[in-house]
Structure formats: C-alpha cells, structure tokens
Amino acid sequence: MPVRADWSVWTRRARLHLGKVGWILLSTVAAAALTLPSAARAQTVNERLASKSQPNKTDKLLVEAREIVYDNDKNTVAAVGDVHVYYQGRALQADRVVYDRNTSRVHAEGNARLTESDGTVATGDRFELTDDFKDGFIDTLRVETSDKTRFSAPRAERTSGETTVFQRGTYTACEACKKDPSRPPLWQVKAAKIIHNNSERMIYYEDATIEFYGIPLAYIPYFSTPDPTVRRKTGFLSPRYVYSSALGYGASAPFFWAIAPDYDLTLTPTILSRQGFLGQAEWRQRFETGSYNIRAAGIFQQDKAAFSEPPYGAANKDFRGSIESTGRFNINQQWAWGWDVALLSDKWFLENYKVRSESLTSTFFKESTSTVYLTGRSETGYFDMRGYYFRTLSYDDWQKQQPVVYPTLDYNKRIQAPWAIGGEIELDANVTHLSRSAAQYQAVPGIVNGVYPTGSTYETCTVFNSTQCLVRGIGGSYTRISTSATWQREFVDPLGQTWKPFAGIRVDGFAMNLKTTNYQNSEISNFLNPNDNLSARVMPTVGLEYRYPFVATTQGWGTHIVEPIAQIVVRPSETRIGKLPNEDSQSLVFDDTNIFEWNKFSGYDRVEGGVRANVGAKYSVTTETGGYGDVLIGQSYQIAGQNSYAGTDIAHTGMDSGLETNQSDYIARVHMAPNENFSFTGRGRFDEQTFALERLELQANAKVGPVTANAMYARYAAQPQLGYPYRREGLLTGATLQLSTNWSVNGSVLFDLDRYITERANYATVGVTNGSSNRWSVANMSIGARYQDECLTLGVTYLSSYKNDSTGTRSPDKTVMVTLELRTLGEIKFSQNLSSSSSTDGIAN
C-alpha cells in the first residue's frame, strides 16, 4: 500500500461503520494499518473499527467512498469520490466529504445532497454541517420534500436538525419547467426569510410576495402556513368575503382549533355592514367506531327591513339561526346507526346568509331533511329503520302539510328454499307511521283550477271530490304494516326453454286517525271515512314466467339472441281501492324497467291485483369487438278481475299511466354501446290504439378525441288526472373539450321546451292574448373553463337558471364563480350574483 509521510490512501472502495467518534477513529485505523501484518491487513476497515470502538448500534455511521484520505497535519479525514454517508436515517452524498476534527464539522462539496428520513431531499453547492448533520450552513440550497414541494435559497442555516432558515428564499409546489429549468414556476412565494420549523411543522414567511410566472401580484408582510405534511393545525383559515344587497359587505376570518387528535372546533365570525355580527361554529369529534359534528349559526339582525314580510320572508324576526348535527357510528361490520338533523329559525335563513348545510336536498324543490337511522346489511339481507322530519324551504309550501315519519322500517331476507321445492324464498317487511297537522289537496287538472286561500301562499282545491281534487296527504296519523313471503325457482328444459314458477302472499294492516278539525281537514270526509280506523288487505299470488332464447353466432357479426318473454300473474282483485290513504305509491312510471314486475306500484300503500299477463320480446347482440346492443318491446294485459290501475284512489295513481286500460300501452327500449366511447339508450311508451307518443326518454354519451359530450331528451304527454294539464318536454346537453393536458372548457344547456305552453295558458287566464313566449326557453346554462396541474387549480364558471316561484330562490339566477387553489397554500372562492333579488327569496325589493 503506498504511503506518504502524513496521510494514507485506500484505493479500493471502503465501507465504514462508525459511532459518534467514528470520524476521529479514522486516524487510528489509518495508523494501525501501517504496522499490522499482512493477515491482519486483510481485515476490513469496518471490522477494525467495530473491534476498537464498539459503538452504540443506534448511532452507527456508514461511509461509502472510493478513497479515504487521512491528513495528519490538518487533522482531517476526507472521503473522496462518490461519497455516501448514512447516519440516524439521514443520507449525505457528495463528490468530497471532509471531517475536520478541530471543529467537529463536516464539509460536503460537489453535487452535495442530503436526504432526510422522511424523504425530503436538499441539494446545494456546499454543505457545512456538524458531525450529527443537525446544524450548519448550506450554500445555494434546493430542497424537495416528499410531498413534491420545493424550497430554494442562496444560503440557508440549519439548527438542531429542526429549523431551517432560508435567506432570500423561495417556495413553490410547482415542478420546474423541463425545457428551461431557469424559467420561473407558475407560482412561487419569495420572502426575505422563510423559516421551516420541523417540530412545529410550520412555515413562516417574512416580507413575502406571491409571484405568478415571476411577476409579483401580492405582497404580504408576514404569514404562516402548516408544512405540507400537516393535515390539521390550529390557526386562522383563509378569509372569506361576501356581498349582497340584504347583507351589505362582509368579511370573515375562520379560526380552526385542533384541540386534540380526535376533536376540533372551527369558529367563523362574520361582520356584515348591514346586518351586524353573524357567528358560526362547528365542532367535530371522531371515535374508533365513528364520528359526529355539530354546526351552529346565528345573528341578531340589525336591519330587518332588508327582508320581505311574512309569508314571503323573515322581516319579523330579530334573531335568525340554525343548529345542525351529523353522525354515524358502526356497531360492527354489519350494523351502523347515525343521524342528520337540522333545526332552522325560518325557511329563508340558509339561503339569505349563505350558510352551508348538509341536510339540504339537491332536488329542484329544496327542503331540509332530518333523519335518525339504524341499518344492517349482510350478503342475503338488509334492515333499515329511520325517522324523517321535512322542513320545507319554498315559500308556497306549508309546513303543517309536511309529514313527520316515525318510523319507517324495511326488512328483506333471501334464503334458499328446502331441497324438496328448491329455488329461493324472499321475506320482506315494511312498517310506516306518519302524521301531519293539515291535509294537502291539489286541484285537477292543475293550478289553472286551483285557488289560494286569503293570506296563504299554498294551493288548494275549489271543489272537494274525488273527480276534481287530489289528496296528496292526509291530516292526522297513519300506520301501515306490510309483510310478504315469495318463492321462485327457475328450470331449463332440454330444449333450452326457461320456466320460472313463483308464488307469494302479502298481508297489509292499516290504522288511521284522521283529523277532521282545523284548517281544511274536515274536507277529508269527501274522500275517506274518518270512522274507518282499522282495516286489512291480503293478496296471494301465483304465476309463471317463460323465456325461450334463440342463440345464433355469425362470422364477423357476433352472437345474436332472440328471446320471447311471457308472464302470467294470478291473484284476486285489489281491495279497498280509494278507501285508504296513498302516501308512498303516488309515483308510477310504466316502462321497460317494470313491465315484468309482479307489482308495478312504487310503494306499499297500493298493490297490483287481478289476473295480468305481461308479454314481450328481446333481441340482443354482442359483437366480436366487445360491442353490445339490445331491443325490448312489450305490452301488459288485464285478463280478469279489477284493474288496479283503473281504480280511482285519492291521488289518482294509475290513471294516465298507460296501464289503466285492459290492454296497456306499448313500451319499447333500444340500447346501443358499440364501443367504450359511445352509448345510446332510448325508451318510450306508445298509445295502444293510436300509437301516439305518450312518453319518450333519449340519452346519448360520446367521447371523440378530446371531446366528451352527452345529451338527454325527455317528452311526457299531458296527464291531467295527475295534475299535469300540459305536455312536459326538455333537452339537456353538455360537453367538455380537453384543450391540452391542463386546460379544458365545458358547458351545458337545459332547454325547457314546454314553458311556452304554460306561459300562454297563464296569459290567457288574465286576458293577455299577445304574451311573449319562447319555444326554446333556456332553463339552466353553465359555461366554464378550468386549468389544473400539479400545483394549481383555476376554474371560472358562469351559471344562469330560472326557478319557478315555489323554490324561494332568485328568478332568474345568474352567477359567476371563480375558484383558485394553490396547492399547500390554500383555496380562494369568489361568487358574484348578477341578478336582482325578488320577493320569492325572502328579500325585500
């Protein structure tokens, strides 16, 4: 081994295991290597160090390098050439690493790179660190964290391995431009000083500017953010701003308090120039089996005149507010219980003060739904019990007509039948109890013949009989218990014919306590017998379903199946039609989805009776390339007994449905999906005598290159017996164009194609013969653009919609929304309503 007077060189690659004094021991090892015999010199450096120092395993240091150089004059030990130093989970890489025994400092030069145990990588021209890597200075520092965020600075100081101070530093979550790394990122924060405290997991910025493409757009003297690894941290959240004519200008500064790992509190004070102080609070807590939250909001209004007088607004209230709570807890893997409840001071509070609520429905007619539930589910059954309270948010809906459901219970269980009969047995049960203060009526054929009582905003009938008036809900209480047991088994004979016999029995029990006092409850006696408190209904069923699929495979055209279908259902006539309430079976749509159902009613209050035959034919094709298509046509026949759909119940369910005649309307469906980029479904119902179109639904989805588009068209003929005197028709279109990897534009338009019919009728009722009406009336429209990459999301959307008076919202409603999210820094949302207020949203003009 070549030797010089004051240093030694190992030309082979060395691996050194060192303790805290490892760098000092390098000198001892080097000197010992000169005097040991050849057999001893064959021992590795690591083995020599281990035998002499025997360091603590937790403090071991590992060095890899092409050369280890000991300089006795300077009292240094140097590792040269592709150096890797590992210590306490950290890894230091450089072309040259020198340990100075005089200062206990480590100097790393040339492609220096320090990797922390959490994956954070720091690179620089030169590192000067203590021997435990916890303190020191770094020149031209660049840091990339495990969360793909990046810091850089001409010089940085590291203290105790916990705090790094970046002098004239920059921070960004954006990747550098691959073509030109020197180009400024999309956004970055530049600050005179950036302090990253690992123990606090906070980043502090002093004298900072936010730049976009290198152009300063915002100056902030001081701010702080949690580092990217933090999911919950006490502190102020992004401020929010609001403006409306009723509220004035407002600003809020939400404060998040992470009290413990399992619970926290968010306080949001808002100052409104016209209404004063709005307070909001949210408490969240998580347990091993679930979580819950409580949200509260309230304000003592300073200017009540900004809102409309009752029944169109809440101008009579000094205090307005809400309390809400949501929770869910797992009892075990199959059972869970929870709640979602809301208590509101009035129906306009959430809308007027823009308060977020989880109880709101997303339907056209908004309402706040509160529920408490217990659910259980297994592979062969389910159980669901819950109660409901509905809070109407539309000014022309009367709260006293809303039902309170306590409870509704559903149980279903499927079991394999005994081997003697085979097949499957299904058990089903439903229990429903509800009550309401006032009965709800609707005139036939609709609002044209309706009337609004003096001082009221809700519609009722002028004549109370089963021909001219519908009962949407009874006043008083109503309880129904329904149980059923069914059996079915499928056989396939040698010819390939499929036979499915089935049988079942259903038993319903009813208890009514009708109110006949107050409001218009006395009119219920024109429809139901108030003294008929208890009743029952039994419906046994037997039947057979037959299918005979013909299969053919053709070269190049795939597999074809033609399948005739016939079903016969035998049972007695339905009893007590029109003598019982109908709360859950008012919606009835006869189409391809239920033509072969034994009972086509949507709920339990009604049940199909009589002998009925359902027939149809289905053709399907599966291509060799994976495409699929099918066509289904069918018709239903009332063979014997009373037609349940022709009998008049108090809600006229079944009338104008296509099933009210002994020979039903024709139904048809066409579905095509030639590939994964295109699909089309069309379904319709046609008059059984004239083939006139009664119901049509068309839906198409397509993806062609960067364009994704969809369209949906619906047309429903007038159903005056159900309260719809005019045709309903609409067209919804939407498309998204992916301009590039990051940019996209989207838009959608909903055309109300029947609004002009209603407008003309309304004009006629007030003697206007030349009222304006537009065949292609735009009900809703949205146009938006979106940019998204690894560090920024920007979206701009314009929304325009009209709502009818019953929604209690602006009419029309035009809004511009802007969303800007800088990853790891926060999100800013801005919404500006471009419409004027109307009396229907509870705001005074």
ZIHURA-V48364 format. One record per residue. N is the residue number from 1. PHI is phi as a letter, one per 40 degrees, with the letter a starting at -180 (* if undefined). PSI is psi in whole degrees, -180 to 180 (none if undefined). Layout:
BEGIN
n,phi,psi
N,PHI,PSI
N,PHI,PSI
END
This chain:
BEGIN
n,phi,psi
1,*,125
2,c,140
3,b,137
4,b,174
5,c,-37
6,b,7
7,a,159
8,b,153
9,b,129
10,b,115
11,c,-18
12,c,163
13,c,134
14,b,142
15,b,119
16,b,125
17,b,113
18,b,148
19,c,-163
20,c,-29
21,c,17
22,d,-43
23,c,-36
24,c,-38
25,c,-17
26,d,-37
27,c,-39
28,c,-42
29,c,-42
30,c,-43
31,c,-40
32,c,-30
33,c,-23
34,c,-23
35,b,-12
36,c,148
37,c,168
38,c,-37
39,c,-40
40,c,-36
41,c,-18
42,c,-17
43,c,141
44,c,159
45,c,-41
46,c,-40
47,c,-39
48,c,-45
49,c,-41
50,c,-39
51,c,-27
52,c,-44
53,c,-32
54,f,62
55,c,165
56,c,131
57,d,-32
58,c,-17
59,b,13
60,c,143
61,b,135
62,b,129
63,b,132
64,b,130
65,a,162
66,c,-33
67,b,145
68,b,122
69,b,126
70,b,123
71,b,104
72,c,-34
73,c,-45
74,c,-6
75,f,47
76,b,158
77,b,129
78,b,140
79,b,128
80,b,136
81,g,104
82,f,58
83,c,135
84,b,123
85,b,125
86,b,130
87,a,123
88,f,45
89,g,-7
90,c,153
91,b,126
92,b,127
93,b,143
94,a,168
95,c,-31
96,a,132
97,b,126
98,b,131
99,b,121
100,c,111
101,c,-21
102,c,-37
103,b,-4
104,f,39
105,b,149
106,b,128
107,b,123
108,b,131
109,b,149
110,g,104
111,f,41
112,c,140
113,a,125
114,b,122
115,b,122
116,c,167
117,c,-24
118,c,4
119,g,-6
120,c,134
121,b,127
122,b,130
123,b,152
124,a,168
125,c,-36
126,a,131
127,b,138
128,b,107
129,b,159
130,c,168
131,c,-10
132,b,8
133,g,11
134,c,-25
135,b,154
136,i,-173
137,b,149
138,b,130
139,c,141
140,f,60
141,c,139
142,b,126
143,b,132
144,b,120
145,c,171
146,c,-19
147,c,14
148,g,34
149,b,158
150,b,134
151,b,152
152,a,153
153,a,149
154,c,-32
155,a,142
156,b,153
157,b,135
158,b,131
159,b,124
160,f,19
161,g,9
162,b,-35
163,b,131
164,b,126
165,b,119
166,c,114
167,c,128
168,f,53
169,c,166
170,b,151
171,b,139
172,a,157
173,b,8
174,c,146
175,c,151
176,c,150
177,c,127
178,c,-35
179,c,-34
180,a,87
181,d,-21
182,c,-12
183,c,138
184,c,145
185,c,174
186,d,-46
187,a,151
188,a,157
189,b,123
190,b,135
191,a,150
192,c,-32
193,a,130
194,b,125
195,b,119
196,b,112
197,b,111
198,c,-40
199,c,-39
200,c,-18
201,f,48
202,b,152
203,b,126
204,b,136
205,b,130
206,b,133
207,f,62
208,b,152
209,b,145
210,b,124
211,b,145
212,b,119
213,f,38
214,g,0
215,b,119
216,c,129
217,b,-18
218,a,138
219,b,131
220,b,118
221,d,-40
222,a,135
223,a,166
224,a,153
225,a,152
226,c,151
227,c,165
228,c,-16
229,c,-10
230,c,134
231,b,-27
232,b,130
233,a,132
234,c,136
235,i,178
236,c,141
237,c,177
238,d,136
239,c,158
240,b,151
241,b,148
242,a,149
243,a,135
244,a,161
245,c,-32
246,c,-28
247,c,-27
248,g,-160
249,c,142
250,a,155
251,a,147
252,b,153
253,b,89
254,c,139
255,b,124
256,b,127
257,b,105
258,c,85
259,c,-42
260,a,168
261,d,-23
262,b,0
263,a,153
264,a,171
265,b,134
266,b,124
267,b,130
268,b,91
269,c,136
270,b,129
271,b,122
272,b,128
273,c,-27
274,b,-28
275,b,-11
276,g,-141
277,c,122
278,b,121
279,b,137
280,b,144
281,a,145
282,b,125
283,b,132
284,b,140
285,a,138
286,b,140
287,b,176
288,c,-30
289,b,-3
290,i,-162
291,a,165
292,a,163
293,a,157
294,b,128
295,b,136
296,b,146
297,a,146
298,a,155
299,a,141
300,c,107
301,c,134
302,c,-26
303,b,84
304,c,-21
305,c,-12
306,c,-15
307,b,159
308,c,157
309,c,153
310,d,147
311,c,20
312,b,-4
313,a,-173
314,b,41
315,c,-13
316,c,1
317,b,131
318,c,-47
319,b,136
320,b,145
321,a,-174
322,a,151
323,b,128
324,b,155
325,a,142
326,b,138
327,a,153
328,a,133
329,b,136
330,c,124
331,c,-44
332,a,-163
333,c,-21
334,b,-24
335,b,142
336,a,155
337,b,158
338,a,-171
339,a,159
340,a,99
341,b,153
342,a,138
343,b,119
344,b,144
345,c,-32
346,a,167
347,c,-10
348,b,-7
349,d,-49
350,c,-41
351,c,-45
352,c,-40
353,b,11
354,f,47
355,c,129
356,c,137
357,a,134
358,c,-6
359,c,-6
360,c,140
361,c,159
362,b,14
363,c,170
364,c,-44
365,c,103
366,c,145
367,a,155
368,c,123
369,b,122
370,b,139
371,a,149
372,b,135
373,a,159
374,b,124
375,b,150
376,a,145
377,a,139
378,b,-176
379,c,-25
380,b,9
381,a,170
382,a,158
383,b,135
384,a,122
385,b,130
386,a,163
387,b,155
388,b,143
389,b,124
390,b,124
391,b,109
392,c,142
393,b,12
394,b,137
395,c,-26
396,c,13
397,b,135
398,c,125
399,c,-33
400,c,-14
401,c,-1
402,c,134
403,c,151
404,b,121
405,b,121
406,a,97
407,b,-176
408,b,131
409,b,131
410,b,135
411,b,135
412,a,136
413,a,133
414,b,132
415,b,154
416,c,132
417,c,157
418,d,153
419,c,-25
420,c,-35
421,b,-25
422,g,-174
423,g,-158
424,b,140
425,b,134
426,b,128
427,b,135
428,a,140
429,a,145
430,a,134
431,b,128
432,b,132
433,b,130
434,a,163
435,a,154
436,a,157
437,c,-38
438,b,140
439,c,152
440,b,127
441,b,152
442,b,134
443,c,150
444,b,129
445,c,17
446,i,-157
447,c,-20
448,d,-38
449,b,8
450,c,173
451,a,148
452,b,115
453,d,153
454,d,128
455,g,5
456,b,159
457,b,7
458,b,151
459,c,150
460,a,-176
461,c,157
462,c,-31
463,b,128
464,b,88
465,a,167
466,c,-13
467,c,-39
468,b,2
469,a,136
470,b,141
471,b,107
472,c,-23
473,a,142
474,c,155
475,c,141
476,h,-153
477,b,153
478,a,131
479,b,135
480,b,136
481,b,122
482,b,132
483,b,147
484,a,153
485,b,129
486,b,153
487,b,143
488,a,150
489,a,141
490,b,133
491,b,144
492,b,119
493,c,174
494,d,-23
495,c,-4
496,g,4
497,c,141
498,b,126
499,b,128
500,b,94
501,c,150
502,a,158
503,a,156
504,a,168
505,a,139
506,b,137
507,b,129
508,b,137
509,b,139
510,b,142
511,b,125
512,b,143
513,b,83
514,c,137
515,c,135
516,b,12
517,b,160
518,g,149
519,f,-132
520,b,26
521,c,-26
522,c,-23
523,c,-12
524,c,-22
525,c,-15
526,c,-9
527,b,-43
528,b,159
529,c,110
530,c,-19
531,c,-5
532,c,78
533,c,-38
534,b,138
535,a,169
536,a,163
537,a,135
538,b,134
539,b,97
540,c,152
541,a,137
542,b,153
543,a,179
544,a,136
545,b,136
546,b,134
547,b,143
548,b,89
549,c,130
550,b,122
551,b,134
552,b,137
553,b,127
554,b,146
555,c,120
556,g,-11
557,b,-1
558,g,-158
559,b,132
560,b,140
561,b,124
562,b,125
563,b,104
564,c,143
565,b,133
566,b,141
567,a,134
568,b,130
569,b,122
570,b,128
571,a,166
572,c,172
573,c,150
574,c,136
575,b,159
576,g,34
577,c,129
578,g,0
579,b,2
580,b,154
581,c,156
582,b,96
583,b,-35
584,b,6
585,b,25
586,c,-20
587,c,120
588,b,118
589,b,117
590,c,114
591,a,-164
592,c,-20
593,c,-20
594,b,11
595,c,-31
596,b,19
597,c,143
598,c,-32
599,b,115
600,c,-4
601,c,149
602,c,-14
603,b,-162
604,b,-16
605,c,-23
606,b,155
607,a,138
608,c,136
609,b,175
610,g,176
611,c,123
612,b,140
613,b,132
614,b,124
615,b,154
616,a,179
617,a,143
618,b,135
619,b,134
620,b,152
621,b,137
622,b,117
623,c,166
624,c,-20
625,c,5
626,g,2
627,c,159
628,a,148
629,a,153
630,a,158
631,b,134
632,b,132
633,b,152
634,a,169
635,a,154
636,b,144
637,b,132
638,c,111
639,c,-42
640,a,162
641,g,178
642,c,135
643,c,113
644,c,-28
645,c,-10
646,c,-19
647,c,140
648,c,109
649,c,-178
650,c,-12
651,b,5
652,g,24
653,c,131
654,h,-30
655,c,146
656,f,27
657,b,-13
658,g,-4
659,b,-2
660,c,-12
661,b,161
662,c,-29
663,b,112
664,c,172
665,c,162
666,c,142
667,b,151
668,a,151
669,a,140
670,b,130
671,b,133
672,b,134
673,a,78
674,c,-26
675,a,-179
676,c,-9
677,c,-4
678,a,139
679,a,150
680,a,135
681,b,130
682,b,135
683,b,146
684,a,164
685,b,133
686,b,140
687,d,136
688,c,-14
689,b,-46
690,b,-8
691,g,18
692,c,144
693,c,119
694,b,-31
695,a,133
696,a,131
697,b,127
698,b,137
699,a,133
700,b,143
701,b,138
702,a,149
703,b,114
704,b,107
705,f,-125
706,c,2
707,b,129
708,b,125
709,b,155
710,a,154
711,a,144
712,b,129
713,b,138
714,b,141
715,a,122
716,b,128
717,c,161
718,d,142
719,b,72
720,d,-32
721,c,-17
722,b,5
723,g,12
724,b,92
725,c,-14
726,b,161
727,c,143
728,b,133
729,a,139
730,a,157
731,b,126
732,b,125
733,b,149
734,a,151
735,a,150
736,b,131
737,b,118
738,c,99
739,c,-35
740,a,-171
741,c,-33
742,b,-28
743,b,139
744,a,153
745,b,150
746,a,160
747,a,156
748,a,149
749,b,131
750,b,117
751,c,127
752,c,99
753,c,2
754,b,1
755,c,-35
756,c,-29
757,c,-46
758,c,-41
759,c,-43
760,c,-40
761,c,-40
762,c,-39
763,c,-42
764,c,-35
765,c,-24
766,b,13
767,g,16
768,c,123
769,b,-14
770,b,34
771,c,146
772,c,137
773,a,144
774,b,124
775,c,-40
776,b,70
777,c,129
778,c,113
779,c,-43
780,a,144
781,a,139
782,b,139
783,b,131
784,a,160
785,b,146
786,a,136
787,b,134
788,a,129
789,b,-161
790,c,-13
791,b,-9
792,a,141
793,b,126
794,b,126
795,b,137
796,b,126
797,b,136
798,b,127
799,b,138
800,b,130
801,a,151
802,b,150
803,b,149
804,c,171
805,c,-27
806,c,-13
807,c,-20
808,g,22
809,b,174
810,c,150
811,a,106
812,c,173
813,b,115
814,b,124
815,b,141
816,b,128
817,b,135
818,b,131
819,b,127
820,b,122
821,b,121
822,b,113
823,d,132
824,g,-20
825,c,-39
826,i,-178
827,b,141
828,b,130
829,b,136
830,b,133
831,b,129
832,b,120
833,c,128
834,c,3
835,b,158
836,c,156
837,c,160
838,b,169
839,c,-18
840,c,-14
841,b,14
842,g,9
843,b,133
844,c,143
845,c,none
END
